[in-house]
Amino acid sequence: MIQAAAKTPVLETARLTLRAFAPQDMEAGVDFLMQPRTRYMGGPFSRAAAWDHCAVQIGHWAIRGYGLFTICLKGTDEAIGDAGLICPGGYHEPELGWGLWSPAHEGQGFAHEAALAVRAHAYRDLGWSTLISYIDPDNARSIALAKRLGCTLDSDAKLPDLPDWEGTLTFRHPGPEALA
């Protein structure tokens, strides 16, 4: 686990540091996943399931070589959310996902800033040409963010082969050529 975390790149933006999930982030991550606000991502989770969910994110880096970054305000090491690239079992292509762990950090552009950094990393450093974001149709804030990122609905994209995904919206990010 520590070895995989050591290979995780660190992304910097004007206000944020995106780094590997670390043991000190576990309690904040678990607390977030137990909140009703995680209903759009399968929550709220029990404490045990939330712990497992956090551990899976660490393992994703070891297996795929990419994953979720922990979002910290620049100059601090306090986790306020996560953003990154995931492609767990059942997915057909990688997803760019994001989440802020407290309402106190919403409405300040942190998720937008983090998503832009992760997307640039995917295109520049990983050489990817496309990305999607799966969003629950009732998640107005994430839909608004996807549109702000220049995403468009992609009704042809295949949903993950997982239960309870019917009705999920797929937003396609503009490719690197469109962003140049």
C-alpha positions in Angstrom: 0.0 0.0 0.0 2.7 2.5 0.9 4.7 1.5 -2.2 1.7 2.2 -4.5 1.0 5.5 -2.7 4.7 6.5 -3.2 4.2 6.2 -7.0 1.1 8.4 -7.0 1.9 11.7 -8.7 1.2 15.0 -7.0 -0.8 17.5 -8.9 -0.7 21.2 -8.0 -3.2 23.9 -8.9 -3.4 27.6 -7.9 -5.3 26.6 -4.7 -5.0 22.9 -4.3 -2.7 19.9 -3.9 -3.9 16.6 -5.2 -1.9 13.7 -3.6 -2.2 10.1 -2.7 -4.8 9.0 -0.2 -2.9 8.5 3.1 -3.7 6.8 6.4 -4.4 10.1 8.0 -7.3 10.6 5.5 -9.1 7.4 6.4 -11.3 8.8 9.2 -12.4 11.8 7.1 -13.0 9.6 4.1 -15.1 7.1 6.1 -17.1 9.9 7.7 -17.9 11.4 4.3 -19.0 8.0 2.9 -21.4 7.5 5.8 -23.3 10.8 5.1 -26.6 10.9 3.2 -24.9 13.3 0.7 -23.2 10.2 -0.8 -26.6 8.9 -2.1 -25.5 9.6 -5.7 -22.6 7.2 -5.3 -24.3 4.3 -3.7 -24.3 5.6 -0.1 -24.6 6.2 2.6 -22.3 3.4 3.6 -21.9 1.5 6.8 -18.7 2.3 8.7 -17.2 -1.1 7.5 -18.3 -0.6 3.9 -17.0 3.0 3.9 -13.6 1.8 5.2 -13.5 -0.9 2.5 -14.4 1.7 -0.1 -11.4 3.9 0.9 -9.1 0.9 0.9 -10.3 -0.1 -2.6 -9.3 3.4 -3.8 -5.7 2.8 -2.6 -5.7 -0.6 -4.3 -7.0 0.9 -7.6 -3.7 2.8 -7.9 -1.7 -0.4 -7.5 -3.8 -2.3 -10.0 -4.5 0.3 -12.7 -1.6 2.8 -12.2 -4.1 5.6 -11.7 -7.0 6.4 -9.3 -8.5 9.0 -7.0 -6.3 11.8 -5.6 -7.0 13.3 -2.2 -7.8 17.0 -2.5 -6.1 19.3 0.0 -6.1 23.1 0.2 -2.6 24.3 -0.8 -0.4 24.7 2.2 -2.3 22.2 4.3 -2.4 18.4 4.5 -6.1 18.3 5.4 -8.2 16.2 3.0 -11.3 18.0 1.8 -12.4 15.6 -1.0 -11.2 13.5 -3.9 -11.0 13.7 -7.6 -9.4 11.3 -10.1 -9.7 8.5 -12.6 -11.4 5.2 -11.8 -12.1 2.1 -13.8 -13.2 -0.6 -11.4 -14.6 -4.0 -12.4 -17.7 -3.7 -14.6 -16.6 -0.4 -16.2 -16.0 -0.2 -19.9 -13.8 2.9 -19.8 -12.2 5.1 -17.2 -14.3 7.8 -15.4 -13.3 11.1 -14.1 -15.0 11.5 -10.7 -15.0 14.1 -8.0 -16.4 14.7 -4.6 -16.0 17.3 -1.8 -16.4 15.8 1.7 -18.0 18.8 3.4 -20.6 21.3 2.3 -18.3 24.0 3.8 -16.0 23.5 0.7 -18.7 23.5 -1.9 -19.5 26.5 -4.1 -15.9 27.7 -4.2 -14.7 26.1 -7.4 -12.5 23.4 -5.7 -14.1 20.5 -7.5 -13.9 22.3 -10.9 -10.2 23.1 -10.3 -9.4 19.6 -9.2 -11.3 18.0 -12.2 -9.4 20.3 -14.6 -6.1 19.2 -13.1 -7.0 15.5 -13.3 -8.3 15.8 -16.8 -5.1 17.5 -17.9 -3.1 14.8 -16.2 -5.0 12.1 -18.0 -4.5 13.7 -21.4 -0.9 15.0 -20.9 0.7 12.4 -18.7 -1.3 9.2 -19.5 -1.9 10.0 -23.2 -5.6 9.4 -23.0 -7.9 10.8 -25.7 -11.3 10.6 -24.0 -12.9 10.6 -20.6 -16.4 10.2 -19.2 -18.2 11.0 -16.0 -21.2 9.0 -14.8 -23.7 11.2 -12.9 -27.0 10.4 -11.3 -29.8 12.4 -13.0 -30.8 13.9 -9.7 -27.3 15.2 -8.9 -27.8 18.8 -10.2 -24.5 20.1 -8.8 -22.4 17.4 -10.5 -24.4 17.9 -13.8 -23.7 21.6 -13.6 -20.0 21.0 -13.0 -19.8 18.5 -15.9 -21.3 21.2 -18.2 -18.9 23.8 -16.8 -16.1 21.4 -17.7 -17.4 21.4 -21.3 -18.9 17.9 -21.1 -21.8 16.8 -23.3 -24.3 14.0 -22.8 -23.2 10.8 -24.5 -26.3 8.5 -24.9 -24.2 6.0 -26.8 -21.8 5.3 -24.0 -22.2 1.9 -22.4 -23.0 2.0 -18.7 -21.0 -0.2 -16.3 -22.1 -3.8 -16.0 -23.3 -3.3 -12.4 -26.6 -3.3 -10.6 -28.7 -0.1 -10.2 -27.0 1.9 -12.9 -30.1 2.2 -15.2 -30.9 5.9 -15.8 -27.4 7.1 -15.0 -26.2 9.9 -17.3 -22.9 9.7 -19.1 -21.1 12.9 -19.8 -18.3 12.9 -22.3 -15.4 15.3 -21.7 -14.0 17.2 -24.6 -10.8 15.5 -25.9 -7.4 17.0 -25.7 -7.6 18.3 -29.3 -10.7 20.3 -28.4 -9.0 21.8 -25.4 -5.8 22.8 -27.2 
